[in-house]
Amino acid sequence: MKFIPDCHPNEVTDEDIVRHRRRFLKNAGILATSGFLPGCDSRAEEKAQHNQKPDCKPYNLLCEEVTAEKYATSYNNFYEFSLLKDGPARLAKDFNPHPWEVKVAGLVEQPGTYDLEKLIAGLPNEERIYRFRCVEAWSMVIPWNGFALHHLIRRLKPLSSARYVAFETLYDPNRMPNQHRHVIPWPYREGLRMDEAMNELAFMATGMYGKPLPNQNGAPIRLVVPWKYGFKSIKSIVAIHFTDKQPVNSWHQIAPQEYGFYANVNPAVDHPRWSQASERRIGAKASLFNPRIKTLPFNGYGEYVADLYKGMDLRRFF
């Protein structure tokens, strides 16, 4: 895949990262593997046998417990189906995500409506284990299958004037029954600045736990942005739009004082109605004296994304 010749330098993944991609993924704890690792790697196990502390740096998930699949597929937000956490798993079971089309539009060389399978054919597929932090102050650790978003962006060839990429979820009340209710302005919309979208960690998931993406988790394709709150990781994408203007994202449109465009995980900036300093890890055994865990800036991925926001007031641009 060729680099976009007219792309701004800060919109392209660093050449050293591309050249040494496997090393980067290993160091970042995003793990291109044939199966997810629920515990430590062999080196960590060896250290444990010798009473040595395993490598558990903020960006290394080898020693974080992966959330059990039963929790990740039954406790989630997908308001197109239900407002209840267990509602999507019950109400989306008959949803058929095949065939699926994605419309590409805006400031891009390859606009059009594409069959999803043809659109993503040949893109490097891998598994990545990411932390997932909801703005509601709960979290999980999930093994996703899919590809880095920048691979798809390069294939579509946005123009140099494209500063943002916007996404839309399917709008079909007959298939997504809660869209009959005016919960939010349908369809659900989200967006990223182009340099965020081109960051190596931004991911398009087509599966989880080594299986195709379940309906309730955003089948057949969703965005995963691990350093941002979960509402940025838009599900069941049917449209991708490249633009020179900051796109509207649904929750910011509804309550701009509560949900910003950037939505970076930030324990120092509370939600107006609750603290973001700690989180509840779904499915994990909580200690009687420590039922919550400390939230990390950028969800622990600051080493790889903090430079994107250098000089920005993160209390203003939340």
Number of C-alpha atoms within 10 A of each C-alpha: 9 8 14 18 12 11 18 15 12 13 19 20 17 13 9 9 13 13 10 10 13 14 12 17 17 16 14 22 20 23 24 17 14 10 14 20 17 18 14 19 14 10 11 18 16 14 13 13 10 9 9 11 12 16 15 14 13 16 19 21 27 24 18 16 17 23 19 16 14 9 13 21 18 16 18 20 20 25 19 28 22 23 14 13 14 17 18 26 22 13 18 22 11 10 15 12 16 11 9 17 18 22 17 21 19 18 20 19 13 14 17 13 15 16 14 18 14 9 15 16 10 9 15 11 17 19 22 29 27 26 23 21 26 20 24 16 19 18 25 22 22 21 25 25 27 25 23 24 22 24 19 19 19 17 17 19 20 27 20 16 15 20 20 21 25 24 29 23 22 20 16 14 14 10 17 19 15 19 21 13 13 8 13 14 13 18 15 22 24 25 25 22 22 24 20 24 24 23 21 24 24 20 25 25 29 23 22 22 19 17 10 16 23 19 23 27 26 23 22 23 26 23 25 25 26 23 27 22 24 23 23 26 21 24 28 26 26 21 18 21 20 28 21 16 13 14 19 15 24 23 20 17 15 13 10 13 12 15 20 18 21 19 20 25 26 23 19 14 16 15 18 10 8 10 15 22 19 16 22 19 20 16 18 15 8 13 9 7 6 8 13 17 15 13 21 20 20 21 23 19 22 16 12 16 18 13 10 14 13 9 7 11 9 15 11 8 12 20
